[in-house]
Amino acid sequence: MSEAARPHPALAHHFDDLEQQKEASTLGMWVFLVTEVLFFGGLFATYCVYRNWYSGAFAAGSHELSIALGGVNTAVLITSSLTMALAVHAAQAGERRLLLLFLIATMVLGGVFLGIKGVEYYDKFAHHHVPGPSFQFEGEYAKQAQIFFSLYFMMTGLHALHMIIGLGIMTVMLIWAWRGTITPDYYSPIEISGLYWHFVDIVWIFLFPLLYLIGRHAH
Amino acid sequence: MHTNAAPAAKTDDRRSAGASGGGAPRAVIKVPTRVYYGVFATLMVCTGLTVWIAFFDLGALNIVAALVIAVFKATLVVLFFMHVRYSTRLTWAVVIGSVFWLGILLALTMGDYLTRGWRTYG
């Protein structure tokens, strides 16, 4: 490297170049996402065991969830993944205004998702479908349905927590993009934030059919 | 590894004059936006499909259909939105590793629970 070639301000000293740095951070994010897969995997394994044991109660509990709200939320989250992908694209192209626009769109859609989720949670509280002393459930699965709703709240709750963290990350990205830290040379923060956002989307892609769509033909 | 086409040329002139700090400037991987729109449309159609199928009584195939569609959707997101399709082989290995370890978690757990005689059905 000649003296004239000054390092990029974003290049950490232990990397040869920005390309190597970007590949390292992408790989690091993926390794983190592996731990996230297994983190959620524990809940999915629990779900498998109990759905196998109490399939009737799971179907009855699932019927209490709103396919309309869950379906709209799926669409909202998929759309937010699209705007996130377009944000990365804008960052690569160095189009700062587009990047800001798509980041804001992603955050707004994430907010809409959480809002709809809040409406659903409120409905569960109103109908006493929250596990605990005041839990009430009509029919033959009065007790076992509590297991379904425990898993419903744990799985969607953990997912919602990830959404909230995602919104925090997007806020930082918005500030960095606003300040001009993000350039076509150095857009890996947007790229790996996007990886996180898409991962959270994938979790919901599995949660929606597993929680909302059990035994729907029966009604 | 870097197999992208023309669009990257637009950004290349901005990273001249040693902007990347050593090493030959390499092209930025850019996926055409029409790929993203295509993936988005497919994901939306699949969401509708999975709701539609849930209202038919297919017996044990209901859960199979739901999971096949979900896995297909997740694969699309991983390959295109998360750029794994254009990533290094090391990234591929990590991604496949996550599925592999999840498979161990689910297969060994269910291999135990599904083969015991004392299941208590509800």
Interface residues (C-beta under 8 A of the other chain):
Chain A: M1 S2 A4 A5 R6 P7 H8 L11 D16 D17 L18 E19 Q20 E23 T26 L27 W30 V31 L33 V34 V37 L38 G41 G42 F44 A45 C48 V49 N52 W53 Y54 S55 G56 A57 I67 G71 T74 A75 I78 T79 S81 L82 M84 A85 L86 V88 H89 Q92 A93 G94 Y141 Q144 T183 P184 D185 E191 G194 L195 H198 F199 D201 I202 I205 F206 F208 P209 L210 L213 G215 R216 H217 A218
Chain B: P7 K10 T11 R14 R15 G18 A19 S20 G21 G22 G23 R26 V28 I29 K30 V31 T33 Y36 Y37 V39 F40 L43 M44 T47 T50 V51 A54 F55 F56 D57 L58 N62 A66 L67 I69 A70 K73 A74 V77 V78 F80 F81 M82 H83 S87 T88 L90 T91 V94 V95 G97 S98 V99 W101 L102 L105 L106 T109 M110 Y113 L114 R119 T120 Y121 G122
